[in-house]
Amino acid sequence: MQKLFYLLLFLVMGFSASAQLNVLFVNDSGDAFDNGEYVASALDSLGYDYVFFDAYAQNVSPTLAEMNDYDLVIWYTSTWGLSLQLWNGGDSTNIELQAYLAQPNANLWLVGLDYLYDRYGGAPVSFQSGDFAYDNLGISKYAVQSYADDNAAGVPLVTPVSGQPIPGLTDLDWQFSTLWYADGFELRPEATPIYLFGGSGYALSGTPTAVWYHPSGEARVLTYGFDLAQTSNFNLLRSNVASVLTWWNAELTATHAPMS
């Protein structure tokens, strides 16, 4: 009986810890398949408190004040590369998002593909100081897109980088044999690659497609250049979200822990 009590206590404590982050989920996609709702349902499944902000339906970005009400902003674009609120609905800097990321306590997880295509067209495009991708995402070059730059093959899977900091990440494959138009990056030296294009013999294998960027004293930003809604099954999607948010919560808890 005592063992059962401690097991139940452990499970309750584990659930409470996993649910600490309060999340704003920004749906910035006009796809016809409810991909935003599908990805957000992983948060439901894991017990996170979140608000679903439909930027596409409202044709507006969340404000700085709205984003500041949450521990983490998940900005999801799916495969929708058209008039994204990420770019203020008109291929320009989103002042509210820029102001949010200027704060050292900001936390953003950008997920999707074609958001760079929306503003810049096809790869390659190099970035420098003053560009959103360089300053806030740690990306120095929008280097390639799968399918567009791999002789119409598409990327078979993405694989976590050896030594990257997020425990529990696994290979991600897709509902289809390959994923088209996933984005490959070159990174600033301060940035950490998280996922690479993978697949035996794939032409663009080894290209970073996800990046963690957190310079000392600045915002935390994780960028995925692929669409989680396209993973091969819900359990794979859920596991990825669980790993990222558990780790992120630990990052924030460690940051705010009292000094010994």
Backbone bond lengths (Angstrom), bond angles and torsions (degrees), N, CA, C in turn:
res aa  C-N    CA-C-N  psi(-1)  N-CA   C-N-CA  omega(-1)  CA-C   N-CA-C  phi
1 M - - - 1.465 - - 1.528 110.59 -
2 Q 1.369 115.84 -41.36 1.454 119.22 179.85 1.531 111.02 -62.83
3 K 1.351 116.63 -40.49 1.458 120.30 178.46 1.528 110.64 -62.58
4 L 1.338 116.10 -40.69 1.461 119.92 178.71 1.516 110.64 -62.91
5 F 1.355 116.27 -40.47 1.466 119.94 179.26 1.525 111.05 -59.85
6 Y 1.346 115.88 -46.81 1.458 118.89 -178.15 1.524 112.01 -69.21
7 L 1.338 116.39 -32.16 1.464 118.69 175.77 1.514 110.85 -64.86
8 L 1.334 116.66 -44.76 1.465 120.01 178.72 1.524 111.02 -64.60
9 L 1.344 116.74 -39.19 1.459 120.20 178.03 1.515 111.01 -63.34
10 F 1.334 117.07 -41.96 1.463 121.60 178.01 1.515 111.22 -61.67
11 L 1.337 116.57 -43.35 1.458 119.85 -179.38 1.518 111.17 -65.12
12 V 1.336 116.64 -41.56 1.467 120.23 179.41 1.518 110.22 -64.54
13 M 1.350 116.53 -43.86 1.461 119.75 179.55 1.519 110.80 -64.84
14 G 1.326 116.53 -39.75 1.456 120.34 179.03 1.500 111.63 -63.59
15 F 1.340 116.55 -42.53 1.467 120.07 178.40 1.513 110.66 -63.27
16 S 1.361 116.97 -43.73 1.459 120.16 -178.47 1.515 111.03 -62.95
17 A 1.352 115.86 -40.91 1.460 118.79 -179.74 1.509 111.19 -63.60
18 S 1.371 116.00 -40.03 1.450 118.75 -176.78 1.508 112.09 -69.77
19 A 1.342 116.35 -20.46 1.454 119.53 -173.98 1.523 112.65 -100.19
20 Q 1.333 117.61 12.89 1.455 119.48 -175.27 1.523 112.61 -69.47
21 L 1.316 117.65 -38.43 1.455 119.82 -177.39 1.521 110.82 -67.08
22 N 1.310 115.03 132.68 1.455 122.36 174.77 1.528 107.00 -102.50
23 V 1.336 117.46 120.54 1.457 121.72 -164.12 1.532 111.53 -115.54
24 L 1.338 115.23 137.84 1.464 121.87 166.58 1.520 107.23 -103.15
25 F 1.331 115.94 116.10 1.467 120.97 179.40 1.523 107.73 -100.10
26 V 1.328 116.19 111.82 1.465 121.91 -178.45 1.525 108.60 -97.08
27 N 1.314 116.40 112.57 1.470 121.70 177.45 1.525 108.71 -90.72
28 D 1.331 115.58 107.57 1.468 121.62 -176.06 1.526 109.71 -113.93
29 S 1.331 116.27 41.45 1.463 120.62 -176.45 1.522 110.85 -134.27
30 G 1.329 115.04 137.42 1.455 121.17 175.48 1.515 112.95 -102.79
31 D 1.339 116.90 22.91 1.464 119.05 -179.56 1.532 110.11 -63.22
32 A 1.316 115.54 157.73 1.466 121.17 -174.34 1.525 113.21 -92.49
33 F 1.332 117.68 10.86 1.456 120.64 -172.01 1.526 113.40 -116.09
34 D 1.338 117.59 11.37 1.469 121.92 -178.68 1.525 111.45 55.04
35 N 1.331 116.60 41.29 1.456 119.98 -179.23 1.527 112.23 -62.90
36 G 1.335 116.55 -36.41 1.458 119.60 178.43 1.518 111.80 -61.63
37 E 1.319 116.31 -45.75 1.460 120.58 178.02 1.530 110.97 -62.17
38 Y 1.329 115.82 -38.01 1.461 120.51 -179.67 1.532 111.10 -64.84
39 V 1.328 117.50 -47.36 1.459 120.04 178.67 1.525 110.57 -65.59
40 A 1.323 116.82 -42.52 1.472 120.16 179.33 1.522 112.00 -62.98
41 S 1.328 117.51 -27.82 1.468 119.46 -179.99 1.530 111.79 -63.86
42 A 1.338 117.63 -20.95 1.467 119.66 173.62 1.522 110.30 -64.15
43 L 1.332 117.20 -34.85 1.466 120.57 176.57 1.517 110.56 -66.12
44 D 1.335 116.61 -42.10 1.467 120.24 174.49 1.519 110.43 -56.59
45 S 1.317 115.74 -48.43 1.454 121.72 -176.63 1.526 111.91 -60.94
46 L 1.331 116.61 -33.02 1.464 121.39 -177.37 1.530 112.96 -91.28
47 G 1.321 117.99 -4.97 1.453 121.14 175.52 1.511 115.65 85.30
48 Y 1.330 117.56 20.42 1.458 119.97 178.74 1.527 111.47 -83.52
49 D 1.337 115.19 143.58 1.460 120.85 169.98 1.525 108.11 -79.36
50 Y 1.326 116.35 128.72 1.461 118.61 177.81 1.518 110.05 -153.21
51 V 1.317 114.34 159.18 1.466 122.73 173.09 1.516 107.63 -116.42
52 F 1.327 116.21 133.30 1.464 122.62 179.98 1.523 107.66 -94.27
53 F 1.324 116.32 109.74 1.465 122.66 -179.59 1.517 107.73 -102.56
54 D 1.320 117.50 111.13 1.465 120.75 -175.62 1.525 109.83 -90.26
55 A 1.327 115.54 85.55 1.466 121.24 -177.80 1.523 111.00 -64.17
56 Y 1.336 117.01 -34.77 1.461 119.53 179.82 1.529 110.95 -66.67
57 A 1.307 117.05 -49.37 1.469 120.65 -177.37 1.525 111.69 -64.84
58 Q 1.338 116.48 -37.50 1.459 120.63 -177.97 1.524 112.66 -86.32
59 N 1.353 115.79 -14.12 1.464 121.73 -177.58 1.527 111.07 56.45
60 V 1.336 115.28 43.82 1.460 119.98 -179.10 1.528 108.41 -155.14
61 S 1.319 114.73 149.94 1.461 121.58 175.49 1.523 109.35 -87.44
62 P 1.346 117.34 151.35 1.469 117.59 167.99 1.519 110.02 -63.01
63 T 1.319 116.35 149.63 1.460 121.48 179.70 1.526 110.50 -83.15
64 L 1.305 114.47 167.42 1.463 120.22 174.98 1.522 110.44 -55.53
65 A 1.321 117.08 -46.17 1.469 120.50 -179.00 1.518 111.15 -62.12
66 E 1.329 117.37 -39.98 1.464 120.25 179.20 1.523 111.15 -65.76
67 M 1.316 117.79 -43.78 1.458 120.09 179.18 1.517 111.73 -65.42
68 N 1.322 116.78 -33.83 1.462 120.24 -178.71 1.520 112.92 -70.10
69 D 1.313 118.02 -11.39 1.463 121.26 178.35 1.528 112.33 -78.37
70 Y 1.340 118.02 -4.18 1.460 121.16 -172.93 1.522 110.75 -126.43
71 D 1.342 114.44 155.75 1.457 120.28 177.65 1.523 111.87 -73.90
72 L 1.332 115.75 -32.94 1.463 120.95 -174.73 1.520 109.62 -144.50
73 V 1.322 116.13 136.66 1.467 122.14 172.21 1.525 107.88 -106.78
74 I 1.330 116.67 119.79 1.463 121.84 170.75 1.521 106.91 -99.86
75 W 1.325 116.50 115.09 1.474 121.10 -177.86 1.526 107.25 -106.57
76 Y 1.325 115.77 113.55 1.457 121.11 -169.70 1.529 110.55 -115.27
77 T 1.340 116.45 124.64 1.465 120.76 -178.15 1.522 113.45 -113.39
78 S 1.340 118.13 -5.06 1.460 122.88 -176.57 1.530 109.56 51.17
79 T 1.336 117.06 -126.03 1.468 121.89 178.75 1.525 110.67 -113.34
80 W 1.312 116.10 23.67 1.458 121.65 -170.91 1.523 110.80 -94.63
81 G 1.301 118.04 99.62 1.459 121.93 -177.54 1.512 112.57 -104.25
82 L 1.328 117.02 52.46 1.465 120.27 -175.44 1.526 110.01 -144.44
83 S 1.341 116.38 117.46 1.469 123.00 174.13 1.524 112.49 50.33
84 L 1.320 116.23 45.23 1.462 120.51 -178.76 1.527 111.60 -68.28
85 Q 1.337 115.79 142.18 1.458 120.34 173.60 1.533 111.48 -67.32
86 L 1.316 117.15 -19.70 1.461 120.54 171.42 1.518 110.57 -52.25
87 W 1.341 114.90 -35.12 1.462 121.82 177.89 1.527 110.95 -109.02
88 N 1.314 115.86 31.74 1.472 121.57 173.77 1.524 112.40 66.57
89 G 1.338 117.24 20.26 1.458 121.14 179.45 1.509 113.82 73.27
90 G 1.344 118.05 3.81 1.459 119.52 -174.81 1.518 114.28 -157.52
91 D 1.342 117.68 38.22 1.458 122.28 174.56 1.522 113.27 55.58
92 S 1.330 115.39 44.98 1.456 120.71 176.52 1.526 108.38 -140.12
93 T 1.308 116.69 171.17 1.460 120.50 -179.02 1.514 111.00 -66.08
94 N 1.306 115.98 131.60 1.459 121.85 174.01 1.527 107.39 -80.82
95 I 1.321 116.63 104.53 1.460 121.56 -173.27 1.526 111.34 -63.40
96 E 1.332 117.19 -37.45 1.461 120.37 -179.82 1.527 110.61 -65.35
97 L 1.333 117.03 -45.56 1.456 120.75 179.24 1.525 111.02 -66.97
98 Q 1.328 116.63 -39.96 1.462 120.76 178.40 1.528 110.22 -60.99
99 A 1.338 116.34 -42.92 1.470 120.09 179.02 1.526 111.10 -66.17
100 Y 1.322 116.34 -37.11 1.464 120.21 177.80 1.524 110.75 -61.83
101 L 1.330 116.51 -46.80 1.463 120.78 -176.42 1.525 112.80 -75.18
102 A 1.321 117.97 -10.71 1.466 120.96 174.80 1.519 111.38 -75.75
103 Q 1.331 117.12 -9.18 1.460 122.08 -179.11 1.537 110.50 -91.95
104 P 1.314 118.34 136.39 1.465 119.88 -177.74 1.521 114.18 -66.44
105 N 1.332 117.93 -19.36 1.463 120.65 -179.54 1.528 112.64 -96.61
106 A 1.325 117.95 11.23 1.468 121.41 179.66 1.528 110.08 -75.92
107 N 1.333 115.30 145.89 1.465 122.43 179.49 1.521 109.03 -138.22
108 L 1.327 116.34 117.52 1.463 121.58 -176.77 1.520 110.20 -130.64
109 W 1.336 115.12 132.57 1.466 121.49 169.76 1.520 106.95 -118.50
110 L 1.325 116.26 108.40 1.462 123.19 179.71 1.519 108.35 -95.41
111 V 1.336 116.69 123.52 1.463 121.85 -174.78 1.521 109.79 -130.27
112 G 1.330 116.31 129.88 1.453 120.27 174.67 1.520 110.94 145.15
113 L 1.312 115.08 -172.77 1.461 120.92 175.61 1.530 108.42 -140.03
114 D 1.287 115.72 163.99 1.472 124.28 -178.50 1.529 113.85 73.12
115 Y 1.340 118.63 5.79 1.466 118.00 175.11 1.521 110.94 -71.73
116 L 1.328 117.81 -32.13 1.470 118.74 173.49 1.521 110.65 -74.51
117 Y 1.322 116.64 -36.41 1.463 120.26 176.66 1.529 110.66 -60.48
118 D 1.337 116.76 -37.44 1.462 120.86 -179.53 1.523 111.22 -56.12
119 R 1.305 116.52 -40.50 1.469 119.41 -176.10 1.521 113.32 -93.95
120 Y 1.337 117.47 -34.57 1.463 120.02 -169.40 1.521 114.67 -115.62
121 G 1.318 117.98 -8.32 1.457 119.79 -173.96 1.523 109.90 77.95
122 G 1.319 117.00 -155.98 1.455 120.88 -175.57 1.516 113.74 -70.68
123 A 1.325 115.41 158.49 1.471 121.97 175.05 1.541 109.40 -73.75
124 P 1.340 117.66 159.48 1.466 127.57 2.52 1.525 112.99 -93.30
125 V 1.346 114.35 151.05 1.466 121.72 173.42 1.523 107.14 -138.84
126 S 1.319 117.33 125.89 1.460 121.50 177.80 1.526 110.23 -93.33
127 F 1.334 115.97 147.98 1.457 121.95 -179.02 1.527 109.88 -119.06
128 Q 1.307 113.88 157.68 1.460 120.42 178.51 1.525 108.86 -143.39
129 S 1.321 116.08 177.12 1.458 121.10 178.45 1.533 110.07 -53.14
130 G 1.316 116.30 132.05 1.456 122.18 -175.57 1.511 113.27 104.22
131 D 1.345 117.36 -17.99 1.465 121.42 175.95 1.529 109.46 -89.62
132 F 1.323 116.25 140.23 1.461 121.01 -177.17 1.523 111.83 -55.99
133 A 1.326 116.91 -45.91 1.464 120.13 -176.14 1.524 111.53 -64.39
134 Y 1.311 117.09 -36.59 1.468 121.81 -179.94 1.526 111.34 -73.66
135 D 1.325 116.25 -47.72 1.458 120.99 -174.13 1.526 112.64 -73.94
136 N 1.319 117.38 -36.29 1.460 120.69 -170.03 1.526 115.16 -110.71
137 L 1.328 117.38 -25.69 1.463 120.65 -176.46 1.522 112.74 -107.02
138 G 1.323 117.79 -13.29 1.458 121.01 -178.37 1.516 113.45 76.94
139 I 1.327 117.39 20.51 1.463 122.54 -177.19 1.536 109.22 -102.58
140 S 1.318 116.41 123.68 1.463 120.01 179.20 1.527 112.24 -95.17
141 K 1.333 116.45 -19.09 1.464 119.02 -179.46 1.526 110.52 -154.56
142 Y 1.311 115.95 129.65 1.469 123.78 166.23 1.520 103.40 -81.59
143 A 1.337 115.60 97.19 1.460 120.41 -162.82 1.520 114.00 -88.72
144 V 1.346 116.03 -47.55 1.467 120.56 -174.23 1.526 109.79 -151.26
145 Q 1.327 114.88 163.51 1.458 122.29 167.14 1.528 108.45 -125.88
146 S 1.327 115.40 138.12 1.463 117.75 173.53 1.526 108.73 -63.02
147 Y 1.284 116.28 153.21 1.473 126.26 -175.31 1.530 111.08 72.81
148 A 1.337 117.52 -52.92 1.466 119.37 -179.16 1.518 111.98 -67.62
149 D 1.348 117.46 -32.07 1.463 121.40 -172.72 1.527 113.24 -123.45
150 D 1.321 117.55 18.87 1.467 119.85 178.71 1.527 111.63 -130.52
151 N 1.339 114.97 31.74 1.467 120.89 179.62 1.525 111.53 61.91
152 A 1.360 114.89 39.12 1.467 122.69 174.31 1.533 113.36 63.18
153 A 1.339 115.56 34.18 1.465 119.40 178.91 1.527 112.23 -91.49
154 G 1.321 117.70 -44.78 1.460 121.31 -171.27 1.517 110.78 83.18
155 V 1.336 116.93 153.83 1.452 120.88 -176.71 1.532 109.81 -87.73
156 P 1.351 118.31 127.46 1.460 120.45 -177.51 1.528 113.93 -69.94
157 L 1.330 116.93 -33.68 1.462 121.12 -177.59 1.517 108.67 -165.30
158 V 1.317 115.58 166.16 1.458 121.06 168.97 1.519 107.50 -119.00
159 T 1.330 116.03 148.05 1.458 120.50 -173.19 1.525 109.74 -132.19
160 P 1.344 117.82 138.47 1.466 119.04 -179.05 1.516 111.99 -67.11
161 V 1.309 115.49 145.90 1.459 122.28 179.71 1.524 109.43 -72.21
162 S 1.315 116.47 136.64 1.459 120.37 174.90 1.525 109.70 -60.78
163 G 1.329 116.23 126.55 1.456 120.55 178.66 1.514 115.12 88.13
164 Q 1.329 117.60 -2.32 1.471 118.04 177.16 1.544 109.16 -65.06
165 P 1.340 118.29 158.40 1.469 120.02 -164.77 1.527 117.20 -83.88
166 I 1.324 120.15 -7.10 1.460 121.13 -172.37 1.523 109.95 -95.56
167 P 1.335 118.98 109.08 1.464 120.55 -179.34 1.533 111.47 -65.60
168 G 1.316 115.45 146.63 1.456 120.99 170.96 1.507 116.17 89.57
169 L 1.328 118.70 -3.40 1.454 119.40 178.91 1.532 110.29 -70.24
170 T 1.329 115.42 142.82 1.465 121.56 -179.92 1.520 109.31 -129.73
171 D 1.328 115.71 172.03 1.462 120.02 172.21 1.523 109.77 -57.46
172 L 1.324 115.58 145.93 1.461 121.62 174.95 1.521 108.51 -120.15
173 D 1.323 116.22 123.75 1.458 120.61 170.97 1.521 108.71 -114.28
174 W 1.330 117.48 -173.77 1.458 119.88 -161.23 1.531 112.52 -126.33
175 Q 1.313 114.37 166.28 1.464 121.18 174.71 1.524 111.08 -64.01
176 F 1.323 115.92 -25.14 1.463 122.79 177.18 1.534 108.37 -111.25
177 S 1.306 117.03 171.63 1.465 118.88 -176.12 1.519 112.45 -64.01
178 T 1.334 117.62 -32.36 1.462 122.14 176.83 1.524 108.88 -142.57
179 L 1.328 115.09 163.03 1.461 121.24 177.27 1.519 109.28 -107.60
180 W 1.333 115.36 129.13 1.459 121.20 179.40 1.521 110.67 -93.64
181 Y 1.323 114.94 145.77 1.466 124.63 170.62 1.527 114.45 65.66
182 A 1.322 117.60 20.48 1.463 119.20 167.31 1.522 109.00 -66.28
183 D 1.316 116.78 148.46 1.460 121.82 -173.08 1.517 111.81 -97.32
184 G 1.342 115.59 135.54 1.456 122.67 173.32 1.518 110.25 -110.87
185 F 1.336 116.65 140.19 1.455 122.05 -171.64 1.523 112.16 -121.68
186 E 1.328 115.05 158.54 1.457 122.92 155.68 1.524 106.37 -107.85
187 L 1.332 117.08 145.92 1.456 121.29 -168.19 1.527 112.49 -117.23
188 R 1.315 114.78 154.07 1.459 120.61 168.73 1.528 109.42 -64.99
189 P 1.328 118.47 152.81 1.470 119.93 179.78 1.524 113.03 -58.87
190 E 1.332 117.11 -28.23 1.466 120.74 -177.85 1.523 112.72 -77.42
191 A 1.322 117.85 -12.21 1.463 121.99 -175.62 1.526 110.72 -90.25
192 T 1.330 115.81 156.42 1.460 122.47 -178.70 1.521 109.60 -116.36
193 P 1.332 118.97 120.29 1.466 119.61 175.67 1.534 110.28 -69.29
194 I 1.322 116.66 140.18 1.461 122.18 -178.15 1.531 111.03 -111.78
195 Y 1.325 117.45 -48.27 1.462 122.61 177.25 1.517 109.39 -123.90
196 L 1.338 115.43 147.99 1.464 123.43 174.45 1.523 109.47 -120.55
197 F 1.325 116.65 151.74 1.460 119.99 166.14 1.526 107.87 -58.25
198 G 1.337 116.62 137.67 1.448 120.93 -179.38 1.514 111.94 -134.21
199 G 1.320 114.39 -177.54 1.460 121.48 -179.15 1.513 110.51 118.88
200 S 1.307 116.13 128.71 1.461 121.28 -178.61 1.520 111.12 -59.37
201 G 1.316 116.20 121.43 1.450 121.47 178.68 1.512 115.73 77.54
202 Y 1.335 117.40 3.41 1.470 119.29 -179.37 1.531 110.37 -69.49
203 A 1.316 116.86 134.75 1.462 122.26 -171.01 1.529 113.34 -61.04
204 L 1.345 118.03 -34.40 1.453 121.36 -176.51 1.521 112.34 -103.30
205 S 1.323 116.73 14.83 1.462 121.01 -179.54 1.523 110.76 -55.27
206 G 1.334 116.44 137.30 1.460 121.89 -179.73 1.512 114.50 95.05
207 T 1.337 117.75 -5.54 1.465 121.34 178.82 1.527 109.55 -79.46
208 P 1.341 119.05 128.54 1.464 119.98 177.52 1.532 111.82 -62.03
209 T 1.338 115.37 136.02 1.462 121.16 177.76 1.524 111.84 -131.46
210 A 1.329 116.54 5.77 1.467 122.03 172.28 1.515 107.55 -150.82
211 V 1.336 116.04 144.07 1.461 120.21 -171.43 1.525 110.27 -145.38
212 W 1.315 115.24 138.95 1.466 123.22 172.11 1.521 107.78 -105.69
213 Y 1.352 115.38 128.90 1.456 119.77 -177.73 1.519 108.68 -132.97
214 H 1.321 115.62 112.31 1.466 121.09 -179.32 1.523 109.99 -148.40
215 P 1.342 116.71 76.16 1.465 118.81 174.04 1.532 109.98 -62.24
216 S 1.300 117.00 150.68 1.454 121.58 -178.01 1.529 111.20 -53.76
217 G 1.334 114.94 126.54 1.460 120.25 176.84 1.516 114.91 79.80
218 E 1.334 117.12 8.21 1.463 120.11 -178.96 1.528 110.84 -120.89
219 A 1.317 115.85 179.60 1.464 121.81 -176.61 1.528 111.11 -62.61
220 R 1.335 114.16 156.45 1.464 121.95 173.02 1.521 108.79 -99.06
221 V 1.331 117.10 126.52 1.464 120.79 -178.38 1.523 109.29 -137.71
222 L 1.325 115.26 126.31 1.461 122.59 172.02 1.517 107.29 -113.48
223 T 1.326 116.82 128.50 1.460 121.97 -177.59 1.519 109.74 -121.42
224 Y 1.338 116.42 124.45 1.462 122.46 171.89 1.521 108.03 -104.01
225 G 1.345 116.37 132.58 1.465 121.03 176.32 1.512 112.57 -96.60
226 F 1.310 117.18 22.95 1.462 122.87 179.83 1.527 108.59 -143.20
227 D 1.320 116.18 164.64 1.460 122.28 -173.20 1.520 110.16 -99.35
228 L 1.331 117.05 116.31 1.463 120.71 179.54 1.521 112.92 -63.67
229 A 1.326 117.77 -24.68 1.467 119.91 178.51 1.527 111.88 -65.70
230 Q 1.330 117.21 -18.42 1.461 120.65 -178.08 1.531 112.96 -91.00
231 T 1.349 118.46 0.46 1.459 119.85 177.13 1.520 110.12 -60.82
232 S 1.327 116.08 158.62 1.466 120.59 -167.12 1.520 114.32 -68.48
233 N 1.335 118.03 -22.51 1.467 119.43 177.71 1.516 109.97 -159.10
234 F 1.324 115.77 165.98 1.466 120.56 -175.52 1.521 111.72 -67.29
235 N 1.323 118.26 -36.26 1.458 120.02 -179.96 1.520 112.06 -60.85
236 L 1.325 116.70 -36.31 1.461 120.90 178.06 1.529 110.46 -68.13
237 L 1.317 116.44 -43.31 1.463 121.69 175.63 1.527 110.41 -60.28
238 R 1.315 116.61 -49.83 1.467 121.90 -177.96 1.519 111.21 -60.72
239 S 1.329 117.09 -43.19 1.454 121.06 179.57 1.517 111.82 -61.98
240 N 1.322 116.91 -40.27 1.459 120.74 179.26 1.521 110.95 -64.85
241 V 1.332 116.69 -46.91 1.464 120.65 179.08 1.529 110.07 -62.24
242 A 1.326 117.20 -42.16 1.462 120.74 179.41 1.524 111.37 -60.97
243 S 1.319 117.01 -44.94 1.468 120.77 -179.28 1.519 111.16 -62.96
244 V 1.332 116.50 -45.79 1.465 120.24 -177.91 1.523 111.16 -64.64
245 L 1.326 117.85 -47.06 1.463 119.85 -174.42 1.529 111.98 -74.65
246 T 1.323 118.29 -33.75 1.464 120.09 174.70 1.521 110.40 -61.52
247 W 1.341 115.43 -45.22 1.456 120.09 178.26 1.528 111.50 -65.07
248 W 1.325 116.62 -42.81 1.464 120.44 -178.06 1.526 110.10 -63.59
249 N 1.322 116.16 -42.38 1.457 120.21 178.25 1.528 110.58 -60.21
250 A 1.334 116.89 -41.08 1.460 121.00 177.52 1.522 111.33 -64.15
251 E 1.338 116.77 -39.13 1.459 121.47 176.84 1.528 110.67 -57.79
252 L 1.326 115.87 -47.57 1.470 120.35 -177.72 1.511 110.86 -69.66
253 T 1.327 117.26 -39.02 1.463 120.37 178.78 1.520 110.92 -63.05
254 A 1.320 116.99 -42.41 1.460 121.58 178.73 1.530 111.14 -63.49
255 T 1.342 114.75 -40.90 1.471 119.74 -179.54 1.518 111.66 -62.53
256 H 1.357 115.53 -38.48 1.460 119.65 -174.49 1.516 113.22 -96.59
257 A 1.355 117.22 4.95 1.461 119.59 179.28 1.525 110.29 -68.96
258 P 1.346 117.27 145.42 1.476 119.48 179.24 1.522 111.06 -66.64
259 M 1.304 116.08 148.63 1.455 121.12 178.56 1.532 109.01 -70.58
260 S 1.327 117.20 140.06 1.464 120.98 178.70 1.528 110.62 -82.93
